[in-house]
C-alpha cells in the first residue's frame, strides 16, 4: 500500500465470463486491506499492542522482543521473533559525539519474497525476467538522534497547550498546561527539562505573567528549577499550579518574558530571545466533552492521514561517552506512551473503580509545626491526572499550658488620715477584705495568685503602658532602680469552691500617699487533660487557614 489514502472503497464485481487480470486481484487485496486499516486507525489508534520490549543486551547492543503494533495508518506491524542488533548497525545511527539520547522506531515495511520466472514478461522483453511471488508484511527498525516534537503526537495538541522555552542539541525545555479549563479549576503547569547525560547541571528561574489565572503556593508567580546534584537522569519534571479565574468565554494566558527568565547550563547563562505564552480556553462546558467534540469534528482526511509520516517510538536510549566510543547507559521503553489498551481490560478496570472517576477526588495531606503565635499556612496543589489534592498545612504550636486561666483587677480606694497625712484602708485601717470575686472558671478548686499593680500616672486608664506588678514582698527592691512607690502589702486569699468565687485579704504594713491601690489577680484551675486546649488551637488554625485559602 504505497499511497496513504485508503478511501473511497471500490469492490470487485464478479460475473460469469469475466476476464480477471492483475488489476482485479490487486483491487481485491486493496479493498480488504484498506478497509481494515482504516478501522484500525480510527477505532484503535496507533502504538504498541503487545510485546516489543527493548532490552539492552550489553553496552552496545539491544534486543527488540516479539510483539505487535499498529502504525499511524492502521497497518499492523508484527515482530515475529526477537531481533538483536548492535546500535551502530541500525539505520540512522551516526552519533559521532556519543553523548546523545537516541530514539528507536519501528515502521511498517513490505518486502518481496520468492522470486520466480515471469512468463509474460519474458515473452514481451525477450530476456528472462523474475518477479516476486509474495509480499512479506514486515517491519523496519531505525534510529533518530533528535527528540520528536511534543506536537508530533496525535493527542498532544488536542489536550494540552505545549510551548518550547529553549532547545539545542543537548537540552530541550518545554512547558505544558491543559488546553481547556473551567472557572475555579486548579490546573497544573508542567515544566519538562530534557538533557543528555553529559550535559552539565541545568537550572532555570522565571516569573510568569498571568491573565485569567491566580498563582498558588508560597512562591507566587516565581518558578525555580535546579537539577539535583545526586541524580543522573535525562528528564526532569516540575509542576506548579494556578487557579482559573471566573471568566468563562475568555482566553487565559500564561506568559514567560525572556527578560525575567534565567537559564543556566553549568556556569553558562543561555540567553532567551523570544516570549512564550500559553493560551487556555476558559469554558463552562466539561473539559472532557470539549476535547471529544474537537476529536469528532476532525475531517476524515485529518483523522485517517493526519499523522501518516509518524512511526511508533519503541525506546529512548541514553548513551554515555567512554573516551572515543560509547556505552548504553539506560533504556526507557515507549517513552511517549504510544500504547493501544485492550478494550475489555479497560472496561473491567473502569468497572472495578480502579481509574479516577471525574466526580471523585482524593486528598493527600501533610502537616508541619509553626512557632506559637505564627499565622497558620495552607498550600494546596491539584494533580488533574489523578484527581488528587495535595494539602500542606502549617499549624502554630499551642501554648504548653495545662490549666484554665482567668484574670482581673480590683481597685481599692484609700482613706486619708487627719493627723499623719498618710492613707490607710477605708475600713479596718490596716486590714482589708474584698467582696466576693467571681473568677469565671466554674465550681471546683482553684489557685489564686495576687500581685500589686503600680501605675505611674494615677489618671492613666486601666491597662495603660508603664504598669508594673509586684508579687510577694515589694520591699526587696528597696534602694534599687526598681523600688516600688507602693507600700508593702501582705496578701491572702479565701476560696469558695462550691460558689466559684473568692475573696482577697490584705494587710498594709504602713501608711502610703497613694489614693488608690490596684490589685491584679490570676485564677488557675487544673484540667484533667489538656487536650481540649490543643484541639481548640488546631481547630482555630484550620478555620483561619481555610479562610486564607479562599
Secondary structure as GFF3:
##gff-version 3
##sequence-region A 1 550
A	DSSP	alpha_helix	22	39	.	.	.	ID=ss1
A	DSSP	pi_helix	40	44	.	.	.	ID=ss2
A	DSSP	beta_strand	47	51	.	.	.	ID=ss3
A	DSSP	beta_strand	54	56	.	.	.	ID=ss4
A	DSSP	beta_strand	61	64	.	.	.	ID=ss5
A	DSSP	beta_strand	67	70	.	.	.	ID=ss6
A	DSSP	beta_strand	76	79	.	.	.	ID=ss7
A	DSSP	beta_strand	83	86	.	.	.	ID=ss8
A	DSSP	three_ten_helix	87	89	.	.	.	ID=ss9
A	DSSP	beta_strand	101	117	.	.	.	ID=ss10
A	DSSP	alpha_helix	119	125	.	.	.	ID=ss11
A	DSSP	beta_strand	130	144	.	.	.	ID=ss12
A	DSSP	three_ten_helix	150	152	.	.	.	ID=ss13
A	DSSP	alpha_helix	156	159	.	.	.	ID=ss14
A	DSSP	beta_strand	160	167	.	.	.	ID=ss15
A	DSSP	beta_strand	171	178	.	.	.	ID=ss16
A	DSSP	beta_strand	180	181	.	.	.	ID=ss17
A	DSSP	beta_strand	186	195	.	.	.	ID=ss18
A	DSSP	beta_strand	202	211	.	.	.	ID=ss19
A	DSSP	beta_strand	213	215	.	.	.	ID=ss20
A	DSSP	beta_strand	222	226	.	.	.	ID=ss21
A	DSSP	beta_strand	235	244	.	.	.	ID=ss22
A	DSSP	beta_strand	250	265	.	.	.	ID=ss23
A	DSSP	beta_strand	268	270	.	.	.	ID=ss24
A	DSSP	beta_strand	276	282	.	.	.	ID=ss25
A	DSSP	alpha_helix	287	296	.	.	.	ID=ss26
A	DSSP	alpha_helix	300	305	.	.	.	ID=ss27
A	DSSP	beta_strand	312	322	.	.	.	ID=ss28
A	DSSP	beta_strand	325	333	.	.	.	ID=ss29
A	DSSP	alpha_helix	343	351	.	.	.	ID=ss30
A	DSSP	beta_strand	362	370	.	.	.	ID=ss31
A	DSSP	beta_strand	377	383	.	.	.	ID=ss32
A	DSSP	three_ten_helix	384	386	.	.	.	ID=ss33
A	DSSP	beta_strand	388	396	.	.	.	ID=ss34
A	DSSP	beta_strand	403	416	.	.	.	ID=ss35
A	DSSP	beta_strand	423	425	.	.	.	ID=ss36
A	DSSP	beta_strand	431	433	.	.	.	ID=ss37
A	DSSP	beta_strand	437	438	.	.	.	ID=ss38
A	DSSP	beta_strand	447	454	.	.	.	ID=ss39
A	DSSP	beta_strand	468	470	.	.	.	ID=ss40
A	DSSP	three_ten_helix	474	477	.	.	.	ID=ss41
A	DSSP	beta_strand	489	496	.	.	.	ID=ss42
A	DSSP	beta_strand	501	508	.	.	.	ID=ss43
A	DSSP	beta_strand	516	526	.	.	.	ID=ss44
A	DSSP	alpha_helix	531	549	.	.	.	ID=ss45
###
